[in-house]
Amino acid sequence: MRGIAARARCGFATYFVAERGLDHWITEYWDTALARWVRIDSEILGTGHVDRPEDLAPGEFVTGGEAWVQYRSGLIDPDVFGVTGTGHAWGRAEISGNAVRDPAVLCKLGTLPWDGGGRMTAAYEDKTGPGYDRLIDTVAAVCARDDPLSLTRLFAYEDLAVPQRIVG
């Protein structure tokens, strides 16, 4: 161990396919000299997908919460965000799903890209409403603040619960 704080992030890469945000996870590490989290995609090191995969530029990777805020602000078309090779995992439901997975991984709750909990399934079935959208607004805001205690408190909401046992 080198004593460097690092964490996973769940969201969308915009560098695999033009005009698309594809479901993807990256790593962030804390750079004390820069006093910020640095986003790195080790999967694309040396591939030429981006100029600096060891320090992704803003917009090259967006977290689920960042994508949600952009969607709610009318800045992005949600239908271009999703999971390659699927017909169902696109749009606002996929964005909200990654918005919920991101704080779970930040809190080290052990989720995987295909895991679901809380009301994620209902979101994919378009069975949530404005109340759930407002909850995802809260999730996105809490992730943007990067406050560990507030992140942990999110999981008191039943609609965001990570199941004790996940069956794949």
Number of C-alpha atoms within 10 A of each C-alpha: 3 4 5 10 11 15 16 18 23 27 31 28 22 20 17 15 11 7 11 18 29 21 24 21 21 20 16 19 16 15 13 10 6 8 8 11 16 16 24 21 19 11 10 15 14 12 9 10 14 18 12 15 19 17 16 17 14 8 14 17 26 23 27 29 29 20 27 30 19 15 18 14 9 10 11 15 16 21 16 14 25 26 17 13 7 8 8 12 18 20 18 23 24 25 29 27 30 30 25 31 30 25 29 24 17 19 17 12 14 12 17 14 15 9 15 21 19 17 19 23 14 13 18 18 11 11 11 15 10 8 9 16 16 11 17 23 17 14 24 23 16 20 22 13 10 12 10 13 10 14 19 16 10 20 18 9 10 11 16 23 17 20 13 8 6 12 7 7
